Amino acid sequence: MNQIEMDPEQHGVDDDQKKIPNGGGNGKVNGTAVSGDQDGGEFSDVEMEKSCEEKEEQHQDKEDSNPSSPDVSENHDTDAKEVNLNPQTNGNGHNHYIPAIKAQVHLPKPEPPPQPKAERSQSLSMAENMPSIGKYIRDRSSTFSAAIIKRLSSLKEDNGDFIVKNDSLNFEATEFKIPGVKVIVKLKGEDERQELKGRITFFTRSNCRDCTAVRKFFREKGLRYVEINIDVFPKRAKELVERTGSSEVPQIFFNEHLLGGLVTLNSLRNSGELDKRMKELLGQKCPEEAPDITAYGFDDEEEEEDELVGIVKVLRQSLPIQDRLIKMKIIKNCFAGADMVEAIIHHLDCGRRKGIETAKRLAQKHFIHHVFGENDFEEGKHFYRFLEHEPFIMGCFNFRTSTNDSEPKSASFLADRLTRLMSAILEAYASDDRLHVNYYAISKSEEFRRYLNLARDLQRVNLQSLTPDERLAFFLNLYNAMVIHAVISIGHPEGILDKRAFFCDFQYVVGGYPYSLSIIENGILRNNRKSPYSLIRPFSNGDRRLELAPTKVNPLIHFGLCNGTRSSPTVRFFTPQGVEGELRCATREYFQRGGIEINLDKRTVYLTRIIKWFSADFGQEKDVLKWVMSYLDATRSGLLTHLLADGGPINIVYQNYDWSGNL
């Protein structure tokens, strides 16, 4: 589901609407402590100690009486107070105490800047007692500073020192003194810094549950690993068989040693032997015999040149390509079909019949198109142009200065490859619930680079060979993949103009024709229905792309399309064999995640705005409520059944749509 045209209601609520709290998240971020093992740093804990307060009255009196003389103050050690911020132990078994280290007596005490004398209350808050740390934190506005504020804001003492202690650490400390604050950063001990010098490597496939479990285990344990997805790197499948004697995944390696699969990993973890094996096998630097790290920028597949490329190159050089006035329109960069036939006959030294057949093959492979899309190729006074001269081609993001002249791969192969590649991207760079996507990491990944190459292969693919289920899965997957590419290339849409650029102007050339997000959703999947708040249909009569649209609109498609916003369904990719069941699962998940809320006392049903935008696909409101019941959990289904059964009036209110990104 996407908002395509200008939506006057997208930023507000209708007159008959009520604002519904978003149950998906409260927008709060809980500050958490990150262990040093996770980021590979050499620091483990941070202490803050409030410097001893000076006698303000005496200090101010000295400044007033003799402003030119230096202020010499004695260094007094005061009894420190210990504050336990969190009595619970962390994941490493240490208490959240940090040992307090008193200031060095032999070092001079830093002088605060002169301040006007003022009466101060003994009950001043920490922010007033420590203006420097408040300004320091506000200026940086970082996550770490926010965590410090949260911890220190709960500590309010009248005239004492703030000390955060950790009695389990007794290492040497490095002190950094800031006016009003002393930050003590403790180095890890040798026993605590037992870093694994080796490498963990495991082979996986996309959409593999066991592989997902292995990946999740290593992530939760904070261990670095190298994942070799043989759906992304197909040539590594041979290496997997050679090393393990089987093609089953996952297969885990500690350096060059084969550990086994998920069963072996769980067995070692349950018996408590895993850490011991890791120290034994990963204590040494990774040798050359271990599986290699995947390389960036190298393709496994070799492109096969199209057999007609030689003829096309000759035609590009020899045909009189020019602008012409045809049917009262100026058509740019076109040529006459008769001229092309003559050029083919001359180049191949063949008869006219073979020349015409060759011209038809060029049109079928989308090297050339009729300027008005009237036919593939016919003799007579018709005009054509090359695919790279089409007006839309420069706006297609899978076009790189020239068209892909390689032999087109089969549509089934490309559709399957698209599903596997994008599933691997989600598994590596999205959260487990798919609600958050790391677009920046995706843009730098080898998987995404290979996807871009795959997108170029779509330029001249023959989609007519796909079955109906294959077409449905292909266009659902292409839409979700294009959204990821669009977010990376032009960013999330913020206003009306941005939405037009995102949904209408971001295009791919697929099978010789342009496809935007709006065309895929409204022209193909919705069988050429108008987009919300639009007066025209995506396709005109006779458009060749209409041949790919399904005969019947399936309303479940709206819950399989993710447009990269928080209120859209979660991003996923579908298989041709199970696309119908996967769509039902996606719909059920969306409604359970807050797509519908029911207030029995007010007799009100709060529905997702998707249903309002695409009401032509869902039917009348009462029919919608009956249709929705099939995808609700037992609680919501029972409430809705009760409302429908008593025959009373039911109010339907449409929820606000959150257009912010699913970052």
ROVEX-599520 format. One record per residue (C-alpha): residue in three letters; x negated, y negated, z negated. Coordinates in steps of 0.05 Angstrom, whole numbers, padded with zeros to 5 digits, always signed. Each point is the difference from the previous one (the first is absolute). Example, Ala and Ser with C-alpha at 12.3 -4.5 7.8 and 13.67 -1.06 7.14 Angstrom:
ALA-00246+00090-00156;SER-00027-00069+00013;
END
This chain:
MET+00000+00000+00000;ASN-00026-00068+00017;GLN+00024-00071+00004;ILE-00010-00021+00071;GLU+00036-00065+00014;MET+00012-00061-00043;ASP+00034+00022-00063;PRO+00033-00057-00037;GLU+00016+00046-00059;GLN-00068+00033-00010;HIS-00024-00047-00055;GLY+00064-00005-00038;VAL+00062+00036-00022;ASP+00067-00001+00035;ASP+00058-00036-00033;ASP+00027+00067-00022;GLN-00067+00027-00023;LYS-00031+00006-00067;LYS-00074+00003-00014;ILE-00021+00070-00019;PRO-00061+00013-00042;ASN-00051+00039+00040;GLY-00010+00065-00035;GLY-00060+00018+00043;GLY-00048-00041-00043;ASN-00002-00058-00047;GLY-00060-00033+00032;LYS-00043+00005-00063;VAL-00071+00024+00004;ASN-00027+00036-00061;GLY-00073-00013-00012;THR-00038+00064-00009;ALA-00071+00015-00018;VAL-00040+00032+00056;SER-00056+00047-00019;GLY-00069-00011+00026;ASP+00000+00068+00032;GLN+00054-00022+00048;ASP-00036-00059+00030;GLY-00071+00027-00007;GLY-00022-00059-00042;GLU-00052-00001-00055;PHE+00044-00034-00051;SER+00050+00034-00044;ASP+00032-00048-00049;VAL+00005-00075-00013;GLU+00001-00035-00067;MET+00022-00069-00017;GLU-00019-00034-00065;LYS+00024-00068-00019;SER-00060-00041-00022;CYS-00001-00022-00073;GLU+00040-00063-00010;GLU-00040-00060-00022;LYS+00022-00047-00053;GLU+00034-00049+00045;GLU+00007-00057-00049;GLN-00075+00001-00016;HIS-00018+00005+00073;GLN+00044-00058+00020;ASP-00025-00042-00058;LYS-00072+00011+00022;GLU+00016-00022+00071;ASP+00037-00061-00024;SER-00055-00022-00048;ASN-00060+00014+00045;PRO+00021+00015+00072;SER-00071-00005+00027;SER-00031+00051-00047;PRO+00002+00073+00019;ASP+00047+00044-00037;VAL-00035+00055-00036;SER+00045+00052-00032;GLU-00017+00061-00039;ASN+00020+00068+00026;HIS+00047+00033-00050;ASP+00019+00072+00006;THR+00070+00012-00020;ASP+00033+00065-00017;ALA+00030+00030+00063;LYS+00070+00026+00004;GLU+00014+00063+00039;VAL+00061+00001+00044;ASN+00025+00065+00028;LEU+00035-00016+00066;ASN+00021+00070+00016;PRO-00008+00057-00049;GLN+00011+00051+00055;THR-00059+00032+00034;ASN-00014-00009+00073;GLY-00011+00053+00052;ASN-00073+00010-00020;GLY+00017+00013-00073;HIS-00027-00067-00026;ASN+00038-00046-00046;HIS+00016-00070+00024;TYR-00049-00031-00049;ILE-00061-00038+00021;PRO-00057-00012-00051;ALA-00008-00073-00020;ILE-00070-00028+00004;LYS-00014-00062-00040;ALA-00034-00059+00034;GLN-00076+00000-00003;VAL-00021-00043-00059;HIS-00065-00023+00031;LEU+00034-00027+00062;PRO+00026-00071+00002;LYS+00075-00008-00004;PRO+00032-00030+00062;GLU+00028-00069-00011;PRO+00071-00014+00021;PRO+00013-00064+00039;PRO+00019-00060-00042;GLN+00074-00007-00012;PRO+00041-00055-00033;LYS+00017+00012-00071;ALA+00070+00026-00011;GLU+00041+00032-00053;ARG+00006+00074+00013;SER+00048+00049-00031;GLN-00024+00065-00030;SER+00053+00037+00040;LEU-00024-00021+00069;SER+00008+00053+00053;MET-00058+00033+00033;ALA+00010-00040+00065;GLU-00008-00065-00041;ASN-00059+00025-00040;MET-00035+00024+00062;PRO+00014-00049+00057;SER-00062+00023+00038;ILE+00023+00072+00007;GLY+00070-00023+00021;LYS-00029-00044+00054;TYR-00049+00054+00021;ILE+00056+00050+00008;ARG+00047-00047+00037;ASP-00054-00021+00049;ARG-00016+00070+00021;SER+00070+00029-00002;SER-00025+00070+00009;THR+00027+00066-00024;PHE-00055+00008-00050;SER+00014-00069-00029;ALA+00074+00017-00004;ALA-00017+00062-00040;ILE-00042-00041-00047;ILE+00057-00049-00011;LYS+00048+00057-00015;ARG-00047+00031-00051;LEU-00021-00065-00035;SER+00069-00033+00000;SER+00022+00051-00053;LEU-00058-00017-00046;LYS+00014-00061-00041;GLU-00042-00012-00063;ASP-00002-00062-00043;ASN-00075-00009-00011;GLY-00033+00065+00019;ASP-00041+00028+00057;PHE+00030+00043+00055;ILE-00039+00064+00008;VAL+00019+00060+00043;LYS-00039+00061-00022;ASN-00015+00069+00027;ASP-00035+00042-00053;SER-00013+00057+00048;LEU-00051-00041+00040;ASN-00067-00018-00030;PHE-00041-00020+00060;GLU-00040-00063+00014;ALA+00042-00058+00022;THR-00009-00058+00046;GLU+00030-00065-00025;PHE+00030-00056+00042;LYS+00018-00062-00039;ILE+00054-00048+00025;PRO+00021-00060-00042;GLY+00051+00028-00048;VAL-00008+00073+00023;LYS-00054+00052-00003;VAL+00008+00056+00051;ILE-00039+00063-00017;VAL-00007+00051+00056;LYS-00026+00068-00022;LEU-00039+00046+00045;LYS+00019+00072+00005;GLY-00043+00051-00034;GLU-00036+00054+00038;ASP+00049+00054-00022;GLU+00058-00043+00020;ARG-00029-00015+00068;GLN-00006+00071+00025;GLU+00017-00017+00072;LEU+00009+00056+00050;LYS-00055-00006+00051;GLY+00032+00049+00048;ARG+00060-00006+00046;ILE+00070+00029-00004;THR+00027+00018+00069;PHE+00065+00034+00018;PHE+00035+00017+00066;THR+00074-00018+00007;ARG+00058-00006+00048;SER+00056-00051+00004;ASN+00065+00015-00037;CYS-00032+00056-00042;ARG+00025+00005-00072;ASP-00061+00036-00026;CYS-00045-00052+00032;THR+00041-00055-00033;ALA-00008+00034-00068;VAL-00076+00004+00008;ARG-00004-00072+00022;LYS+00042-00023-00059;PHE-00042+00040-00049;PHE-00065-00032+00022;ARG+00031-00069+00000;GLU+00027+00007-00070;LYS-00067+00026-00025;GLY-00034-00061+00031;LEU-00047+00042+00044;ARG-00024-00022+00067;TYR+00010+00048+00057;VAL-00004+00007+00075;GLU+00063+00025+00035;ILE-00005+00032+00068;ASN+00070+00003+00031;ILE-00005+00047+00059;ASP+00063-00031+00030;VAL-00040-00065+00004;PHE-00066+00034+00018;PRO+00021+00061+00040;LYS-00072+00021+00017;ARG-00013+00012-00074;ALA+00050+00057+00001;LYS-00054+00045+00030;GLU-00048-00019-00056;LEU+00054+00018-00051;VAL+00006+00070+00028;GLU-00075+00009+00003;ARG-00011-00021-00072;THR+00060+00035-00032;GLY+00019+00056+00049;SER+00071-00027+00000;SER+00040-00059+00027;GLU+00040-00008-00064;VAL-00002-00066-00037;PRO-00018-00029-00048;GLN-00071+00024-00006;ILE-00043-00035-00053;PHE-00076-00006+00003;PHE-00047-00023-00056;ASN-00060-00020+00041;GLU-00012+00059+00046;HIS+00034+00050-00046;LEU+00071+00023+00016;LEU+00044-00005-00062;GLY+00065+00024+00031;GLY+00071-00027+00006;LEU+00052-00027-00047;VAL+00008+00067-00037;THR-00074+00001-00017;LEU+00001-00073-00022;ASN+00059+00012-00047;SER-00032+00063-00028;LEU-00065-00037-00017;ARG+00038-00059-00029;ASN+00044+00044-00044;SER-00059+00041-00026;GLY-00041-00062-00015;GLU-00056+00022+00046;LEU+00009-00055+00052;ASP-00044-00052-00033;LYS-00055+00052-00009;ARG+00003+00020+00073;MET-00001-00072+00021;LYS-00063-00013-00040;GLU-00033+00062+00028;LEU+00018-00011+00073;LEU+00002-00076+00004;GLY-00059-00017-00045;GLN-00047-00004+00060;LYS+00001-00046+00059;CYS+00042+00024+00058;PRO-00042+00042+00048;GLU+00004-00001+00076;GLU+00035+00068-00001;ALA+00063-00031-00030;PRO+00058-00020+00046;ASP-00016-00066+00035;ILE+00038-00063-00016;THR+00048-00020+00055;ALA-00031-00051+00048;TYR+00035-00064+00020;GLY+00007-00018+00074;PHE-00010+00068+00032;ASP+00057+00034+00037;ASP+00009+00075+00001;GLU+00041+00001+00064;GLU-00028-00014+00068;GLU+00045-00039+00048;GLU+00015+00033+00066;GLU+00003-00048+00059;ASP+00065-00001+00039;GLU-00006+00031+00069;LEU+00032-00061+00032;VAL-00047-00050-00032;GLY-00045-00001+00062;ILE+00059-00020+00044;VAL+00023-00052-00051;LYS-00069-00033-00001;VAL+00001-00006+00075;LEU+00070-00029+00001;ARG-00017-00051-00053;GLN-00056-00026+00044;SER+00033+00005+00069;LEU+00073-00019-00009;PRO+00022-00073+00011;ILE+00024-00015-00071;GLN+00032-00068-00004;ASP+00060-00040-00026;ARG+00062+00005+00043;LEU+00070-00030+00002;ILE+00048+00059-00004;LYS+00076-00007-00011;MET-00009-00073-00019;LYS-00051+00018-00054;ILE-00075-00009-00001;ILE-00031+00069-00012;LYS-00073-00002-00019;ASN-00055+00049+00019;CYS+00041+00045+00045;PHE-00011+00037+00066;ALA+00043+00032+00053;GLY+00013+00074-00003;ALA-00015+00007+00075;ASP-00069-00030-00010;MET-00015+00051-00055;VAL+00021+00058+00045;GLU-00045-00024+00055;ALA-00059-00008-00048;ILE+00010+00071-00027;ILE+00003+00029+00071;HIS-00063-00036+00019;HIS-00037+00021-00064;LEU+00021+00074+00001;ASP+00001+00005+00076;CYS+00067+00035-00004;GLY+00069-00003+00031;ARG+00056-00047-00020;ARG+00038+00054-00038;LYS-00058+00014-00047;GLY-00011-00074-00008;ILE+00072-00010-00024;GLU-00005+00060-00047;THR-00064-00028-00030;ALA+00034-00067-00011;LYS+00058+00034-00036;ARG-00050+00036-00045;LEU-00032-00066-00018;ALA+00068-00028-00020;GLN+00018+00062-00041;LYS-00066-00006-00038;HIS+00015-00074-00013;PHE-00059-00028+00038;ILE+00050-00043+00038;HIS+00071-00025-00012;HIS+00054-00030+00044;VAL+00002-00075-00015;PHE+00075+00006-00017;GLY-00001+00072-00026;GLU+00046+00023+00056;ASN-00037+00064+00018;ASP-00063+00040-00010;PHE-00023-00008+00072;GLU+00037-00004+00066;GLU-00017-00017+00071;GLY+00025-00066+00024;LYS-00006-00072-00020;HIS-00014+00009-00074;PHE-00052-00034-00043;TYR-00041+00030-00057;ARG-00055-00019-00048;PHE-00051+00036-00043;LEU+00015+00013-00073;GLU-00056-00047-00023;HIS+00036-00057+00038;GLU+00066+00008-00035;PRO+00021-00065-00036;PHE+00008+00036-00067;ILE-00067+00036+00001;MET-00043-00053-00033;GLY+00047-00002-00060;CYS-00007+00075-00013;PHE-00045+00017-00058;ASN-00021+00068+00028;PHE-00028-00033+00063;ARG-00074-00017+00001;THR-00019-00042+00060;SER+00016+00058+00047;THR+00048+00057+00004;ASN-00018+00071-00019;ASP-00016+00035+00065;SER-00012+00068-00032;GLU+00045+00059+00016;PRO+00062-00009-00043;LYS+00005+00051-00055;SER+00066+00037-00012;ALA+00052-00037-00040;SER+00007+00058-00049;PHE-00074+00000-00015;LEU-00002-00075-00011;ALA+00062+00002-00044;ASP-00030+00055-00044;ARG-00067-00036-00003;LEU+00035-00065-00021;THR+00036+00036-00057;ARG-00063+00033-00026;LEU-00043-00063+00004;MET+00049-00045-00034;SER+00016+00051-00054;ALA-00074+00005-00015;ILE-00003-00076-00005;LEU+00057-00001-00051;GLU-00031+00055-00041;ALA-00065-00037-00005;TYR+00022-00073-00005;ALA+00070-00002-00030;SER+00026+00014-00070;ASP+00028+00068-00016;ASP+00072-00027+00004;ARG-00016-00037+00065;LEU+00026-00065-00029;HIS-00067-00035+00005;VAL-00046+00000+00061;ASN-00072-00024+00002;TYR+00000-00033+00069;TYR-00070-00028-00008;ALA-00030+00069-00013;ILE+00040+00029+00058;SER-00028-00054+00048;LYS-00071+00021-00017;SER+00011+00075+00003;GLU-00021+00050+00053;GLU+00070+00028+00001;PHE+00029-00067+00022;ARG-00054-00008+00054;ARG+00020+00066+00028;TYR+00073-00020-00003;LEU-00016-00061+00042;ASN-00032+00045+00052;LEU+00062+00044-00001;ALA+00044-00062+00010;ARG-00038-00014+00065;ASP+00017+00070+00024;LEU+00074-00018-00005;GLN-00005-00050+00057;ARG+00018+00049+00056;VAL+00029+00059-00039;ASN+00061+00035+00029;LEU+00053-00002-00056;GLN+00052+00033+00044;SER-00031+00068-00016;LEU+00018-00005-00075;THR+00060+00036-00029;PRO+00053-00042-00037;ASP-00028+00018-00069;GLU-00071-00015+00024;ARG+00022-00067+00026;LEU+00036-00017-00065;ALA-00061+00018-00042;PHE-00048-00034+00049;PHE+00036-00068-00001;LEU+00010+00002-00076;ASN-00075+00014-00008;LEU-00020-00051+00052;TYR+00041-00054-00034;ASN-00032+00014-00068;ALA-00069+00002+00030;MET+00010-00065+00038;VAL+00023-00034-00065;ILE-00067+00019-00033;HIS-00037-00026+00061;ALA+00041-00064+00001;VAL-00013-00014-00074;ILE-00074+00009+00011;SER-00001-00043+00064;ILE+00049-00057-00015;GLY+00019+00009-00073;HIS+00067+00007-00035;PRO+00055-00046+00026;GLU+00015-00058-00047;GLY+00050-00042+00038;ILE+00050+00004+00058;LEU-00053-00014+00053;ASP-00047+00051-00032;LYS+00055+00052+00003;ARG+00011-00011+00073;ALA-00074+00007+00014;PHE-00003+00063-00043;PHE+00062+00036+00026;CYS+00006-00025+00071;ASP-00068-00025+00024;PHE-00045+00055-00028;GLN+00002+00052+00056;TYR-00031+00064+00027;VAL+00002+00022+00072;VAL+00026+00072-00002;GLY+00013+00040+00062;GLY-00010-00062+00043;TYR+00052-00043-00037;PRO-00004-00049-00059;TYR+00027+00021-00068;SER+00008-00047-00059;LEU+00025+00019-00070;SER+00067-00029+00018;ILE+00004+00038+00066;ILE-00017+00066-00034;GLU+00052-00009-00055;ASN+00057-00034+00038;GLY-00013+00020+00072;ILE-00022+00073-00009;LEU+00021+00027-00068;ARG+00066-00039-00002;ASN+00015+00012+00074;ASN-00004-00072+00024;ARG+00041-00033-00055;LYS-00007-00073-00019;SER-00048-00017-00056;PRO+00028-00038-00061;TYR+00020-00071+00017;SER-00016+00010+00073;LEU+00047-00012+00059;ILE-00035+00043+00053;ARG-00020+00072+00006;PRO-00073+00020+00004;PHE+00006+00033+00069;SER+00035-00023+00063;ASN+00036+00048+00046;GLY-00047+00044+00038;ASP-00058-00005-00049;ARG-00040+00064+00005;ARG-00012+00002-00075;LEU+00074+00014-00012;GLU-00012+00071+00025;LEU-00038+00014-00065;ALA+00055-00023-00047;PRO+00041+00054-00036;THR+00072+00009+00021;LYS+00025-00008-00072;VAL-00026-00048-00053;ASN-00022+00033-00065;PRO+00008-00050-00058;LEU-00053+00037-00039;ILE-00054-00032+00044;HIS+00005-00064-00042;PHE-00029+00037-00060;GLY-00058+00029+00040;LEU-00025-00068+00026;CYS-00047-00039-00045;ASN-00012-00073+00019;GLY-00054-00011-00053;THR+00044-00036-00051;ARG+00018+00019-00071;SER+00073+00010+00014;SER-00010+00044+00060;PRO-00004+00076-00004;THR-00067+00030-00017;VAL-00047+00013+00058;ARG-00002+00071+00025;PHE-00011+00040+00064;PHE+00045+00054+00028;THR-00008+00066+00035;PRO+00042+00020+00060;GLN+00018+00067-00032;GLY+00029-00030-00063;VAL+00018-00072+00018;GLU+00073+00006-00019;GLY-00013+00030-00069;GLU-00057-00050-00012;LEU+00047-00058+00016;ARG+00051+00026-00049;CYS-00054+00006-00053;ALA-00023-00072+00015;THR+00071-00026-00006;ARG+00011+00036-00066;GLU-00065-00027-00028;TYR+00017-00072+00021;PHE+00068+00000-00036;GLN-00031+00031-00062;ARG-00052-00055+00000;GLY+00052-00055-00007;GLY+00034-00003+00068;ILE+00067+00004-00036;GLU+00022-00020-00070;ILE+00069+00011-00030;ASN+00033-00041-00055;LEU+00061+00039-00024;ASP+00026-00055-00046;LYS+00000-00053+00056;ARG+00021+00052+00052;THR-00057-00025+00043;VAL-00048+00037+00046;TYR-00066-00035+00016;LEU-00025+00025+00068;THR-00064-00012+00038;ARG+00005-00056+00051;ILE-00023+00049+00054;ILE+00071+00026+00003;LYS+00028-00070+00011;TRP-00050-00018+00054;PHE+00014+00064+00038;SER+00073+00010-00017;ALA+00015+00022+00071;ASP-00040+00063-00014;PHE+00034+00016-00067;GLY+00073-00016+00012;GLN+00051-00033-00046;GLU-00018-00015-00073;LYS+00045+00055-00030;ASP-00029+00050+00050;VAL-00069-00023-00020;LEU+00013+00017-00073;LYS+00023+00070+00017;TRP-00060+00009+00046;VAL-00049-00024-00053;MET+00025+00051-00051;SER-00036+00056+00037;TYR-00067-00032-00017;LEU+00010-00019-00073;ASP-00023+00034-00063;ALA+00051+00031-00046;THR+00009-00061-00045;ARG+00012-00051+00055;SER+00042+00049+00040;GLY+00045+00012-00061;LEU+00009-00075-00011;LEU+00017-00013+00072;THR+00047+00059+00003;HIS+00037-00028-00060;LEU+00008-00068+00033;LEU+00025+00029+00065;ALA+00048+00049-00034;ASP+00042-00049-00041;GLY+00021-00040+00062;GLY-00018-00068-00030;PRO-00036-00056+00035;ILE-00076+00007+00008;ASN-00045-00060+00008;ILE-00061+00009+00045;VAL-00058-00048-00010;TYR-00062+00002+00043;GLN-00067-00005-00035;ASN-00052-00053+00016;TYR-00056+00025+00045;ASP-00072-00008-00024;TRP-00043-00020+00061;SER-00066+00001-00038;GLY-00051+00051+00023;ASN-00008+00070-00027;LEU-00072-00013-00021;
END
